[in-house]
Amino acid sequence: MSPLKTLKRLHPAYRDDIADLTTRRPLPGPALPQLSPFLFLNHHGPQVYPPNNGGLPFGPHPHRGFETVTFILEGELTHADSAGHESVIRAGGVQWMTAGRGVVHSELSPAEFRRKGGPLEILQLWVNLPARLKFAAPGYTGLQRDAIPALPTPDGRGTVNLISGNWGGVSGPITSLTNVFMSTVTLAAGGIVRFDGAAGRTVFLYVVRGAIAVGGGTAPAHQLAELSLEGDAVEITAQEDAVLLFGHGEPIAEPVVAHGPFVMNTREEIIAAIRDYQAGLFE
């Protein structure tokens, strides 16, 4: 059996509500500025919006130098961007956007959701790009639930929703520019799942709901589990019914200079990004 990665530290998600949107953020945190190549995670909800609500507050805004991966656990989300992509993704779906050299996008609630209300829970993860890809062409893929393979775990007590990478002989529908593995996982209490092939790679493991045992420790809800680079495999056991965000990627050994929605390698590149956006070059 491949050696297992070990649990180094837990990082709690801190509340940072945005208007009436319940928001928790484990990354960046006081003890973890980044987990390369992973930069940022917002956990919005769970909450129930009343009828005639204002919906999500993420109107048009720019990005450059990284990718955003958005998981719609409950509710629905309208995406539109300056590269011409538009979609409405519903519960169980995923959006994967490459900002690359620059894009302006909005993430809002559809008119029907604003009128009727309903449950909402969304995760958004930022994934860094290396210098050689920071000026890649913008791209976008929106997947509904039925386009994402839902693979049963060997013990039959869980499901791996495979978004990118390979697991159990199946390939996810997204081909990551940087070979990132990404999934969401549901496990019933007592269920076990194992992921191999993560040697030398950074694991991203966030507990959305429930509690798990991993790497010789335990992680409850709203905790980001930082695991060792050493070891090839991750084995997770659900201590109670659990929902997880699980991925891994190659660390990027480059400087990270971030300013709001821009993530580059130098301060000069940040200044250039602001200048280009103000000049309308992202449109």
C-alpha positions as CSV (number, residue, x, y, z in Angstrom):
1,M,0.0,0.0,0.0
2,S,1.2,3.5,-0.8
3,P,2.3,5.6,2.3
4,L,-0.4,7.9,3.6
5,K,-0.1,11.7,4.0
6,T,-0.4,12.9,7.6
7,L,-2.4,15.7,9.1
8,K,-0.2,18.7,9.9
9,R,-2.7,21.3,11.1
10,L,-6.4,22.4,10.9
11,H,-7.3,25.9,9.7
12,P,-10.8,27.1,10.7
13,A,-13.0,29.0,8.4
14,Y,-13.6,32.5,9.8
15,R,-16.9,34.4,9.3
16,D,-16.6,37.3,6.8
17,D,-20.2,37.9,5.7
18,I,-20.8,39.9,2.5
19,A,-24.0,42.0,3.0
20,D,-26.6,39.4,3.8
21,L,-24.6,36.5,2.4
22,T,-23.3,34.2,5.1
23,T,-19.6,33.7,4.2
24,R,-16.8,31.6,5.8
25,R,-13.2,31.7,4.6
26,P,-10.5,29.2,5.7
27,L,-7.9,30.4,3.1
28,P,-6.1,32.7,3.3
29,G,-6.1,32.5,7.1
30,P,-3.9,33.8,9.9
31,A,-1.6,30.8,9.9
32,L,-1.9,29.9,6.2
33,P,-1.5,32.7,3.6
34,Q,-1.7,30.2,0.7
35,L,-1.6,26.4,0.1
36,S,0.1,26.5,-3.3
37,P,-1.4,26.2,-5.9
38,F,-4.6,26.9,-4.0
39,L,-5.1,30.6,-3.0
40,F,-8.5,31.3,-1.6
41,L,-11.8,29.6,-0.6
42,N,-15.1,31.3,0.2
43,H,-17.9,29.1,1.6
44,H,-21.2,31.0,1.1
45,G,-24.2,29.7,3.0
46,P,-26.0,27.4,3.7
47,Q,-28.9,29.8,4.0
48,V,-32.4,30.3,2.7
49,Y,-33.3,33.4,0.8
50,P,-36.8,34.8,1.1
51,P,-39.0,35.6,-1.8
52,N,-38.2,39.0,-3.5
53,N,-34.6,38.9,-2.4
54,G,-31.6,40.8,-3.8
55,G,-29.7,37.7,-4.7
56,L,-25.9,37.4,-4.9
57,P,-23.9,40.6,-4.8
58,F,-21.2,39.7,-7.3
59,G,-21.7,42.1,-10.2
60,P,-19.1,42.7,-12.9
61,H,-15.5,42.5,-11.6
62,P,-12.1,41.7,-13.2
63,H,-9.6,38.9,-12.7
64,R,-6.2,38.1,-14.0
65,G,-3.5,35.4,-13.4
66,F,-5.5,32.5,-12.0
67,E,-8.6,30.3,-12.2
68,T,-11.8,30.2,-10.3
69,V,-13.7,27.0,-9.6
70,T,-17.3,27.5,-8.3
71,F,-19.3,24.6,-6.8
72,I,-23.1,25.2,-6.5
73,L,-24.2,22.9,-3.7
74,E,-27.6,24.4,-3.4
75,G,-29.5,27.0,-5.4
76,E,-28.3,28.3,-8.8
77,L,-25.9,30.8,-10.3
78,T,-25.9,32.9,-13.5
79,H,-22.4,33.5,-15.0
80,A,-21.6,36.0,-17.7
81,D,-18.2,37.3,-18.8
82,S,-16.4,39.5,-21.2
83,A,-15.2,36.6,-23.3
84,G,-18.8,35.9,-24.3
85,H,-19.6,33.0,-21.9
86,E,-23.0,32.8,-20.3
87,S,-24.8,30.1,-18.3
88,V,-27.1,29.3,-15.5
89,I,-25.7,26.5,-13.3
90,R,-27.9,24.7,-10.8
91,A,-27.5,22.6,-7.7
92,G,-24.7,20.0,-8.1
93,G,-23.1,21.8,-10.9
94,V,-19.7,23.4,-11.3
95,Q,-18.1,26.4,-13.1
96,W,-14.4,26.4,-14.0
97,M,-13.2,29.8,-15.3
98,T,-9.7,30.6,-16.5
99,A,-9.1,34.3,-16.0
100,G,-5.7,34.1,-17.6
101,R,-4.7,37.4,-19.2
102,G,-7.8,39.1,-18.0
103,V,-11.6,38.8,-17.9
104,V,-14.5,40.7,-16.4
105,H,-17.3,38.4,-15.1
106,S,-20.4,38.5,-12.9
107,E,-22.0,35.8,-10.7
108,L,-25.5,36.7,-9.9
109,S,-28.8,34.9,-8.9
110,P,-31.2,34.3,-11.8
111,A,-34.4,36.4,-11.8
112,E,-36.6,33.4,-10.8
113,F,-34.4,32.8,-7.7
114,R,-34.6,36.4,-6.7
115,R,-38.4,36.3,-7.1
116,K,-39.1,32.9,-5.4
117,G,-36.1,32.6,-3.0
118,G,-34.8,29.2,-1.8
119,P,-31.8,27.5,-0.3
120,L,-28.3,28.6,-1.4
121,E,-24.8,27.1,-0.7
122,I,-21.8,27.8,-2.9
123,L,-18.0,27.2,-2.6
124,Q,-15.5,29.3,-4.7
125,L,-11.9,28.2,-4.9
126,W,-9.1,30.2,-6.6
127,V,-6.3,28.1,-8.2
128,N,-3.1,29.8,-9.1
129,L,-1.5,29.7,-12.5
130,P,2.3,29.6,-13.1
131,A,4.0,32.6,-14.8
132,R,4.0,30.7,-18.2
133,L,0.1,30.5,-18.1
134,K,-0.9,33.8,-16.4
135,F,-1.6,35.3,-19.9
136,A,-3.4,32.3,-21.2
137,A,-6.6,33.0,-23.1
138,P,-9.7,33.3,-20.9
139,G,-11.8,30.2,-20.8
140,Y,-15.0,28.9,-19.2
141,T,-16.8,25.6,-18.7
142,G,-20.1,25.3,-16.9
143,L,-21.3,21.8,-16.0
144,Q,-24.6,20.7,-14.6
145,R,-24.9,17.9,-12.1
146,D,-25.6,15.2,-14.7
147,A,-22.4,16.0,-16.6
148,I,-20.2,15.2,-13.6
149,P,-19.4,11.5,-13.0
150,A,-20.8,10.4,-9.6
151,L,-18.6,7.4,-8.7
152,P,-19.5,5.1,-5.8
153,T,-16.7,4.5,-3.3
154,P,-15.5,0.8,-3.0
155,D,-17.4,0.3,0.3
156,G,-20.7,1.7,-1.2
157,R,-21.0,4.3,1.5
158,G,-20.0,7.4,-0.5
159,T,-19.8,9.1,-3.8
160,V,-16.9,10.9,-5.5
161,N,-18.2,13.6,-7.9
162,L,-15.2,13.8,-10.2
163,I,-14.6,17.2,-11.8
164,S,-11.0,16.9,-13.1
165,G,-8.3,14.3,-13.0
166,N,-8.6,10.5,-12.8
167,W,-10.1,8.2,-10.2
168,G,-11.3,4.7,-10.3
169,G,-10.4,4.4,-14.0
170,V,-12.6,7.4,-14.9
171,S,-11.5,10.9,-16.1
172,G,-13.3,14.0,-15.0
173,P,-14.9,16.3,-17.7
174,I,-12.6,19.2,-17.0
175,T,-9.0,19.1,-18.4
176,S,-7.0,21.4,-16.0
177,L,-4.3,23.5,-17.4
178,T,-2.1,22.6,-14.5
179,N,-3.2,19.0,-14.0
180,V,-5.2,19.8,-10.8
181,F,-7.4,16.9,-9.4
182,M,-10.7,18.2,-8.1
183,S,-13.8,16.6,-6.7
184,T,-16.6,16.9,-4.2
185,V,-17.2,13.9,-1.9
186,T,-20.2,12.7,0.1
187,L,-19.7,10.0,2.7
188,A,-22.1,8.3,5.1
189,A,-21.0,7.8,8.7
190,G,-18.4,5.1,8.7
191,G,-17.7,5.4,5.0
192,I,-14.1,5.3,3.8
193,V,-12.5,6.7,0.6
194,R,-8.9,6.6,-0.6
195,F,-7.1,8.8,-3.1
196,D,-3.7,7.7,-4.5
197,G,-1.3,9.5,-6.7
198,A,-0.7,12.6,-4.6
199,A,3.0,12.2,-4.0
200,G,4.7,15.6,-3.9
201,R,1.4,17.4,-4.4
202,T,-0.5,19.8,-2.2
203,V,-3.9,18.4,-1.0
204,F,-6.9,20.7,-0.6
205,L,-9.3,19.1,1.8
206,Y,-12.2,21.3,3.3
207,V,-15.0,19.8,5.4
208,V,-18.2,21.4,4.3
209,R,-20.4,19.3,6.6
210,G,-19.9,16.5,9.1
211,A,-16.6,15.3,10.5
212,I,-13.8,13.1,9.3
213,A,-10.7,11.2,10.3
214,V,-7.7,11.8,8.1
215,G,-3.9,11.5,8.4
216,G,-3.9,10.5,12.0
217,G,-6.3,13.3,13.2
218,T,-9.8,14.5,13.0
219,A,-11.4,17.4,11.2
220,P,-14.9,18.8,11.9
221,A,-17.1,21.0,9.7
222,H,-15.7,24.3,8.4
223,Q,-12.1,23.2,8.8
224,L,-9.4,23.1,6.1
225,A,-7.1,20.1,6.7
226,E,-3.4,20.8,5.8
227,L,-1.7,17.6,5.0
228,S,2.0,16.7,4.5
229,L,3.6,16.8,1.1
230,E,5.2,13.5,2.0
231,G,3.1,10.4,1.3
232,D,1.3,9.3,-1.8
233,A,-2.2,8.6,-0.6
234,V,-5.0,10.2,1.4
235,E,-7.5,8.0,3.3
236,I,-10.6,9.6,4.7
237,T,-13.1,8.0,7.1
238,A,-16.4,9.8,7.9
239,Q,-17.1,10.0,11.6
240,E,-20.5,11.3,10.7
241,D,-22.3,12.0,7.4
242,A,-19.9,14.3,5.6
243,V,-19.6,16.5,2.5
244,L,-16.0,17.4,1.4
245,L,-14.2,19.4,-1.1
246,F,-11.1,17.3,-2.1
247,G,-8.4,18.1,-4.6
248,H,-4.7,18.2,-5.1
249,G,-2.2,20.0,-7.4
250,E,1.5,20.6,-8.0
251,P,2.9,23.4,-5.8
252,I,4.1,26.4,-7.8
253,A,7.5,27.5,-6.7
254,E,7.1,31.2,-7.7
255,P,6.5,34.5,-5.9
256,V,2.8,35.3,-5.4
257,V,1.8,39.0,-5.4
258,A,-1.9,39.5,-5.0
259,H,-4.0,42.6,-5.1
260,G,-7.7,42.1,-4.9
261,P,-8.8,40.3,-8.0
262,F,-5.3,40.1,-9.6
263,V,-2.7,37.4,-8.7
264,M,0.7,37.8,-10.4
265,N,4.4,37.3,-9.7
266,T,5.6,40.9,-9.3
267,R,4.3,44.3,-8.1
268,E,5.0,45.7,-11.5
269,E,2.6,43.0,-13.0
270,I,-0.1,44.1,-10.6
271,I,0.3,47.7,-11.6
272,A,0.1,46.7,-15.3
273,A,-3.1,44.6,-14.5
274,I,-4.8,47.6,-12.9
275,R,-3.7,49.8,-15.8
276,D,-5.0,47.4,-18.4
277,Y,-8.3,46.9,-16.7
278,Q,-8.8,50.7,-16.4
279,A,-8.0,51.0,-20.0
280,G,-10.8,48.6,-20.9
281,L,-8.4,45.9,-22.2
282,F,-10.3,43.1,-20.3
283,E,-13.5,43.9,-22.2
